[in-house]
Amino acid sequence: MSSSEESKLPNVLVLGGTGFIARHFVRYLRANKLCGKIRVADKVLPVMAYLDDTFKADYESDQVEFKQSNLTNESHLKRVFADETWDYVVNLAAETKFGLEEDVYKQYIYKLSTICAKYAAQVGCKRFIEVSTAQVYDTGNKPRKEGAKIKPFTKLSIQKRLVEEELEKMDNLDYVILRPAMVYGQGDINGLAPRIIVAASYVKSKDKMKLLWSGDMKVNTVHVEDVARAIWHVLINAEKGAIYNLADSGNTSQKTLNLIFEKIFKIKTGFHGNLISKAAALKLTAVAKMANDNHMSPWSEMCKDYKIGNTPLSPYLDKELLYNKPLCINGTAITGLNGFKYLHPALTEEGVREELDYWIKLGKFPDIFKEE
């Protein structure tokens, strides 16, 4: 592409630009020659972000500019937005870990996202994308559409919903909100990954993995590449103020996950059932701590066996994710928006192996499959 052709394309600012979803979005933009300049802003340097060679090449290209930033600091925001007209601003910068203090989520979800949105409006960006979460809905095993009852069930999703409400008040901001289900794919740390690591720990312990509640409990999923594609699609095609769910049509459940984990890790799985699970829910703090301790020990031993001294991967699951709170989302509305299609219609064994292979190649997951 010539410099004159590139100058006619929109400039894109990606907040939280070295994160899991962001790296796939940057890759999608570059691979499809969709924009001119790309600026990524993040507190985490690319060299510290666990990028593989393909993603590294994107961030080392002349098209992509990195600015290390604390996006809750307005002086940093001025520097992030400076020197260019940013047609599109995509917010992927908010905290994604579970189990943190409420004040952390207030600071790094609510404050961060609202001041970024206000600044984007102030500089006159054409469209702002807020990537929220499907956890804002009231839970149940009936798929929730975009107009369903709102009742966030995690500390993280409470702050995400407050951000959505703030955007609704900004008449001078053209925005679109995306609410993805549990996101998985290459580079995932806080989505499906902890459940994968939990299953992997049973390779070492040799025990049977038994989950709370039943196999019917929904934990709907969406592949990160489809999230990246959806961000661009709504940037170009959606109406101002639109909201879209993102979830594949596989209607992933705990049983789905267990069957895949059995095939990959050659372990036995099952469920405790409602009676035992309801009893456990009454003392879930203690139950969660015991479960996390039981998973962390064999995981640490596996990493030691394979000489992995440092890894971002952990089997830790916060108690908020252990309650009987199904994540069941209808993600079809976006397919009616000018022909959007999910390239990954369901979670598969291949999809989970792809995620594992990414971390194995980076030396952050034990290569326990060599003898297969």
Residue pairs with C-beta under 8 A, 6 or more apart in sequence:
1 33
6 36
6 37
6 63
7 36
8 36
9 33
9 34
9 35
9 36
10 35
10 36
10 87
10 88
10 126
11 35
11 36
11 37
11 38
11 39
11 84
11 85
11 86
11 87
11 88
12 29
12 35
12 37
12 38
12 39
12 86
12 87
12 88
12 89
12 90
13 38
13 39
13 41
13 80
13 81
13 86
13 88
13 89
13 90
13 125
14 22
14 25
14 26
14 38
14 39
14 40
14 41
14 90
14 92
15 41
15 42
15 71
15 80
15 89
15 90
15 91
15 92
15 93
15 116
16 22
16 41
16 42
16 71
16 91
16 92
16 93
16 94
17 26
17 39
17 40
17 41
17 42
17 66
17 92
17 93
18 40
18 42
18 44
18 45
18 46
18 49
18 51
18 59
18 66
19 42
19 44
19 49
19 92
19 93
19 96
20 96
20 183
20 185
20 187
20 188
20 189
20 190
20 191
20 224
21 92
21 131
21 183
21 224
21 227
21 228
22 40
22 42
22 90
22 92
23 49
23 51
23 55
23 58
23 59
23 187
24 185
24 186
24 187
24 224
24 225
24 227
24 228
25 90
25 92
25 227
25 228
25 231
25 232
26 38
26 40
26 55
26 58
26 59
26 64
27 54
27 55
27 58
27 228
28 34
28 225
28 228
28 229
28 232
29 35
29 38
29 232
30 38
30 58
30 61
30 63
30 64
34 232
35 88
36 63
37 63
37 65
37 84
38 63
38 64
38 65
39 64
39 65
39 66
39 67
39 80
39 84
39 86
40 59
40 64
40 65
40 66
40 67
41 66
41 67
41 68
41 69
41 71
41 80
41 93
42 49
42 66
42 68
42 69
42 93
43 68
43 69
43 70
43 71
45 66
45 68
46 56
46 59
46 60
46 66
50 187
50 312
50 362
50 364
51 59
51 187
52 186
52 187
52 358
52 361
52 362
55 187
58 64
59 66
67 79
67 80
69 76
69 77
69 79
69 80
70 76
71 77
71 80
71 93
71 112
71 115
71 116
72 107
72 108
72 111
72 112
72 115
74 115
74 119
77 115
77 116
77 119
81 119
81 120
81 123
85 123
85 124
86 120
86 123
86 125
87 125
87 126
87 127
88 125
88 126
88 127
88 128
88 129
88 235
89 116
89 120
89 125
89 127
89 128
89 129
90 128
90 129
90 131
90 231
90 235
91 113
91 116
91 117
91 128
91 129
91 130
91 131
92 131
93 112
93 113
93 116
94 108
94 109
94 112
94 113
94 131
94 159
94 160
94 163
95 104
95 105
95 108
95 109
95 156
96 156
96 189
96 190
96 191
97 190
98 154
98 155
98 156
98 190
98 317
98 318
98 320
98 321
99 316
99 318
99 319
99 320
100 155
102 155
105 155
105 156
105 158
105 159
106 159
109 156
109 159
109 160
109 163
110 159
110 162
110 163
110 166
113 130
113 163
113 166
114 163
114 166
117 128
117 130
117 163
117 166
117 167
117 170
117 173
117 175
118 170
118 173
120 128
120 173
121 128
121 170
121 172
121 173
125 174
126 174
127 174
127 175
127 176
127 235
128 167
128 173
128 174
128 175
128 176
129 175
129 176
129 177
129 178
129 231
129 234
129 235
130 163
130 164
130 167
130 175
130 176
130 177
130 178
131 178
131 180
131 227
131 231
132 160
132 161
132 163
132 164
132 177
132 178
132 179
133 156
133 157
133 160
133 179
133 180
134 144
134 179
134 180
134 181
134 220
134 245
134 246
134 247
134 327
134 329
135 152
135 153
135 154
135 156
135 157
135 160
135 327
136 150
136 151
136 152
136 157
136 160
136 161
136 164
136 179
137 144
137 148
137 149
137 150
137 151
137 179
137 329
138 144
138 148
138 149
138 150
138 151
139 151
139 153
139 325
139 326
139 327
139 328
140 326
140 328
141 216
141 217
141 218
141 326
141 328
142 328
143 220
143 247
143 251
143 328
143 329
143 330
144 245
144 328
144 329
144 330
145 245
145 330
145 333
146 179
146 243
146 244
146 245
146 333
150 161
152 158
152 160
152 161
153 320
153 323
153 325
154 320
154 321
155 320
164 177
164 243
167 173
167 175
167 177
168 241
174 240
175 240
175 241
176 234
176 235
176 238
176 240
176 241
176 242
176 243
176 244
177 242
177 243
177 244
178 227
178 230
178 231
178 234
178 243
178 244
178 245
178 246
179 243
179 244
179 245
179 246
179 329
180 222
180 227
180 245
180 246
180 247
181 220
181 221
181 222
181 245
181 246
181 247
181 248
181 252
181 327
181 329
181 331
182 191
182 192
182 219
182 220
182 221
182 222
182 252
182 327
183 191
183 192
183 221
183 222
183 223
183 224
183 227
184 191
184 192
184 193
184 221
184 222
184 223
184 224
184 347
184 351
184 352
184 355
185 223
185 224
185 225
185 351
185 354
185 355
186 224
186 354
186 355
186 358
187 224
187 358
188 224
188 355
189 312
189 313
192 221
192 347
192 352
192 355
193 313
193 355
194 314
194 315
194 316
194 317
195 219
195 257
195 317
196 261
196 352
196 355
196 356
197 295
197 299
197 313
197 314
197 315
198 209
198 295
198 315
198 317
199 209
199 257
199 261
199 264
199 265
199 267
199 269
200 265
200 299
200 302
200 315
200 365
200 366
200 368
201 295
201 296
201 298
201 299
201 302
201 315
202 208
202 209
202 265
202 267
202 298
203 265
203 266
203 267
203 298
203 302
203 368
204 298
204 299
204 301
204 302
205 294
205 298
208 267
208 268
208 269
208 270
209 258
209 261
209 267
209 268
209 269
209 270
210 269
210 270
210 271
210 272
211 254
211 258
211 269
211 270
211 271
211 272
212 271
212 272
212 276
212 277
212 280
212 281
212 322
212 324
213 254
213 271
213 272
213 273
213 274
213 277
213 324
214 254
214 271
214 273
214 274
215 253
215 254
215 255
215 258
215 271
216 253
216 254
216 255
217 253
217 254
217 324
217 326
218 251
218 252
218 253
218 326
218 327
218 328
219 252
219 253
219 254
219 256
219 257
219 326
219 327
220 247
220 248
220 251
220 252
220 327
220 328
220 329
220 331
221 247
221 248
221 250
221 252
221 347
222 246
222 247
222 248
222 331
222 342
222 344
223 248
223 342
223 343
223 344
223 347
223 351
225 343
225 344
226 246
226 248
226 342
226 343
226 344
227 246
229 340
229 343
230 244
230 246
230 334
230 340
233 334
233 337
233 338
233 340
234 242
234 244
234 334
234 337
237 337
237 338
237 340
238 244
238 337
244 331
244 333
244 334
244 337
245 329
245 330
245 331
245 333
245 334
246 329
246 331
246 334
247 329
247 330
247 331
248 331
248 342
248 344
248 345
248 346
248 347
249 331
249 332
249 342
249 345
249 346
250 256
250 345
250 346
250 347
251 328
252 346
252 347
254 271
256 347
257 347
258 269
258 270
259 269
260 347
260 348
260 349
260 352
261 267
261 269
261 352
262 268
262 269
263 349
264 349
264 352
264 353
264 356
265 368
272 280
277 324
280 287
281 322
281 323
281 324
284 319
284 322
284 323
285 319
287 319
287 322
288 317
288 318
288 319
288 322
291 317
291 322
292 315
292 316
292 317
295 315
295 316
296 314
296 315
296 316
299 314
299 315
302 366
302 368
303 309
303 311
303 366
305 366
306 366
306 367
306 368
308 363
308 364
308 365
308 366
310 364
311 359
311 364
311 365
312 364
313 359
313 364
313 365
331 342
334 340
335 341
335 342
344 351
356 365
356 369
359 365
360 366
360 367
360 369
